[in-house]
Amino acid sequence: MPEAIKGPERLLNLTLALLHTRNGLTKQEILSGVQGYREEYEPFGDNSSLERKFERDKEALRISGIPCEVFTLQIDDTNNQESRYRISRERFEWPKGVTKLTPHQITLLNLAGKAWNRNSMSSEAARGLFKLRALAEIGETAELTGLAPRIRTHHPTFAYLSQAIADACVIEFRYRKPNSTESELRKLQPWALKNFDGQWVVTGWDVNRNDIRNFLLQRIVPAKIQFTDEKFTKPSEKELAKAEDLLQEHKENQVALLKIKPATRAWMHFGMDLESTVGATEKSVTYMDLYLLAAELRHFAGEVEVIEPEALRDEIRAGFEKVASLHHG
């Protein structure tokens, strides 16, 4: 039996669905297609309790400052059952000019969260937290009043790396590459932490390789980070921009061609046209890491076909074969 979807995750799924629809979604399309509702949806059955849950979720979004627009298409204006829902992107945008949160900004947000812990949160603070959950990585809280929000990174190395960046301290750590049981020692002048393509990355100057390098936090062995006695000169804005450009260029040079089935989770996940329901459609996606993309696509088994690159197909297949061998071993 699939794991139940919790309220905060269901609200996020609903928000993303209503943000990415061009002509809106009907209530039936939401209940039957959005994760968090579709698990309980009964075609041709009684879905009244599920409809009440949707109404409560709409109210929760409204209180959070994200009102759903309700409208009918011109061809539907005689049928109230065909009311459609969507969220205006113009009213749900990240501030212009803000492309990432710096370690310093993250620290300030955490300090603000501690301050909020002493008093009940204002409605403005609650609305801000909900938007940050969707657009950054604020931790979930079932009840906002009286709780301190925290930025979630899911990586035990994050605090150490933030400290090393702030102190301009050279660090050493063990880094494990994909499909390898061995880790290798790396020595780094850590420049910045960024959330890139949904993954936390530390970028800096690799001392041994004498070049700019980026490292995924999830591949750093947490217990192996060591602070050295060496200090470094903090990078200029130009050097930081170059490092980010290199990472972006790396991603743009890696392209996968996918064939995605309509009316599936993958169709919504990859932002396809929700009005189309016939025939699989090809989509090109760029990616930072082949292994991470393979892991992502394995969640959509039967819904996505990889046309190219072949290495991506092979990695997805290897992952399924590994799971199969574990279950039959």
N, C-alpha and C positions, 0 to 999 in steps of 0.2 A: 504494500500500500504506500503510495507516495507521501512524503512528509508534508504536513499541513503548512500552508503559506501563512505567515504571521501578518498581522495588520499593517505594520509599517512597510513591509515588502509589497503587500497587495496595493497599498496606496501609491507606492513608487511605480509599480507596473501599470496601474491605471493612469497615472500622470504621464508616463512615457507614451503610452498608447494614444492618449488624447492629444498629446503634443505633436505626434507624428502622423496624424491623419489629415488628409487634405479636405475631404468632404464630410468629416465627422463620422461617428460610429453610432449605430442604433443601440438601444439597450440590449437587444438580443445578441448583437455582434460582440458587445462588451462581455456579457455574461458567458457566452459560449467560446470566446476567443482569448480573453485576458487571463493570464495566470493569476490564481488567487480566487477566481470565480469559476472558471471552466471546469475545475475538478469536481464541483458540486452541481454543475448544470445538468439538467435532465431534459433532453429533447422531447418535446410534446408532453412534458410532465409539469408538475406543480413547482414553480420556481419562485414562489412568493417570498419565502424567507431570504432567498438570494437577492431578490429585488430590493428588499428592505436593507440588506447589507450594503448594496450599491448606493442607496439613498443616504445611508449613514456616512459612507465614504465621501460622497459628494459634499456633504455638510462639513466633514473634517477638512476637505480641501479648501472649502470656502473660508472656514475659520483660519486656516493657514495662509490666507491671502491668495489662493489660487482658484478663483471661481470657474466653474464649467459653463461654457456657453451652450445654450439649448436653442435649437433652430430646426426648421424643416426645409428641405430642398423644395424648389418650386413645384416639382412633379409630385411631391408628397404632401402638399399643403392641405389636402382634404383628409389626411389620415393622421390623427394624433399619435397613433402607435408607431409612426415612423419618425418621431422626434429624434434628432441627432445631437450628439455631444462632442465637444472639442475644447481644448485649452489654447488660448491665443498665445503664440510664441512671443509676440511683442510685449506681453505682460509677464513673461516668464523667462527673461534673458539675464545672463550673467553680465555684470557691468561692463560697458565698452572699455576696451583697453586692458582688461584683466585677463591674462592668458594662463596664469598659474599662481598658486599660493607659495610664497617663499617660506623657508623655515622660520624666519622672524615673524611673518604674519600668522603662521600656524601657532607659534608660541603665544602671540597676543590673543588669538582666539581662545586658546586653552585657558589663559589667565582670565579672560572675560567670562568664560564658563564657570570658573571658580567663584568669581564675584557674583554671578547670577545665583549660585548655590545658596546664598544667604537670604535671598528674597524670592518671592514668587515671581515667575517670569511675566513680563508684560506680553500682551498679544503681539506687539511688534517683534519682540525677541523670538517668540514661538514661530511666527511666520518666517523670520530670517533663518531659523534653524531648519525648518522643513525644506526651504529652497537650497540651503547648503548641503542637506543630505542628498538631494537629487543631483546637484551640480559639483559638489566636492566629495568629502568623505567624513561627514559628521557621524558620530555613532548614533545608533538607534536608542530611543528611550520610549518605553511604553507610556510613561506619564511625564510630561515636561515640567510641571510645576514642582519647584524645589529641588530639581536635579541639575547637576553640572554637566553640560554637554562636553564631549571630548572628541577631538579629531582622531578617527580610527585609521591606523595604517596597517594593522594586522602583521607588522614586522617588528620583532624584538630589537632589530638593529637600528631602528629609526632614531631613537633617543640618543644613542651613542654617535651616530653620524651627524645629527644636528649639533651636538656638542663639539665634535671635531671641526665642523665647518665654522661655528661661531668662534672657536679658539685658534683657528688656522693651524691645526695640529695634523701632522702626517700620521696616517694609520696603516696598519697591516691587517690583512684578513685572509681567510681561506674562501675560495670561490669555486663552486661546483658547477661545471658545465652540464648541459643536457645529456642524458643517456650515459653519464659517467658516474662511477662510484667513488672516484678519487677527486679530491679538491686540490687546488693549487694556490700557493701563496702569492698575494698581490700586495703591492705597496702603493698607496694613493695619497695625493694631496686633494682632499674632498672639497669641491667647489660649491656644489648646490644639490639639493634634492628636488625632484620634480615628479609629478604624476603625469606620465606620458602614455597615451594609448591605454589608459586604465591600469597601468602598472607603475609602482614607485621605482624610480631610478636615481642612483647617485652618480653624478658626473664629476670628473676631475682630471688631474694630471697623473698618469701612470708613471711612477718614478723609474721603474725598471725598463719599461718599453719606450720611455721618453716621448710620450704622445698623449693626446686627450683620449679618454676612455669613458664608457658608460657601463654601469653594472646594475643588474636587476637585484633589488633587495632580497627577493625571495630565493636567490641563489647564493647569497652570502651565508656562510656558516655562522650563526649568531654567537656561539660561544668563543669564536676565534678572533674577534675584533680586538686589536691591541693598539693602544695609544703609544706613540714613540715620543722621544724627547725633541724631535725635530719640528720646527715651525716653518711655515711657508708664507710668502707674500700673497695676499688675497688677489684673485683675478680681477682684471678690469671688466667693465661692461662689454667691451669688444670681445674679450676672450670668452666670456659667458655666452654671448650671442653666437660666437663661432661654434661652441660646443653644442648649443641647441640646434643650430643649423645642420651640423653633422648628423645628429640624431634624426632630425626630420628628413634629411636627404637619404639616410639609411632606410627609413621606413618607405619613402616614396619609390625607392628602387626595388622594393620587394612587393610584387603584385601577384595576387591569386585570383583566378577566374572561377567563380562558383555558379552552379545552377540551383536555384532555390524554388521549392514548391510553394505555391500560393496557399493562403488560409492555414498557415502553420506558424508555430512559434518562431521559426527561423525567418519567415517572411516579415514578421513584425520586428524581430531583433535587428535585422539588417535594413530597416527603414524602407521597405518596398511599398509600392502603391497599394494601399489597403482596399481600393475599389476594384482591383483586378482579381479575379478568382479562377481564371482559366489559363492553364499552361504554365510550365516552369519558366522562369526568367533568369537570364545570365546577369551576373553582377561582378564587377571587378572591385576588389578590396586591397588596400595596402596594409602591410603588417610590419610590426617591429621585430617579432620573433616567431619563427616557423613553428616551434614546439608549443608555444603558448596558443597560437592560432589553431593548431591541431587539437589541443585540449578543449578549446572553446567549441570547435565544430563537432567534436564527439558528443556534445550535449544535444545535438540536433540530428542524430542518426536517422536516416531515412528521409530527412527533410532537405538535406543539402548534398549535392554531388560536386566533388572537386574536379574541375576540368584540367587545371594546371595550377601550380607546378606538380610534377610527378612526386617530388620529394615530400610534398604535403600529403598527398594520397597515401604514400608509404608510411608516413609517421602516424596518420590516423588509423591505418590498418594495423600497425604494430601495437598501438595502444589497445585496440579491441582484442587482438590476439593475446596480449598479456593478461587482460581481464579474464578472458575465456580460460586460459591456462590456470589461473589462480583458482577459478571456480571448479575446475575439473581435476586439480592436482590432489 
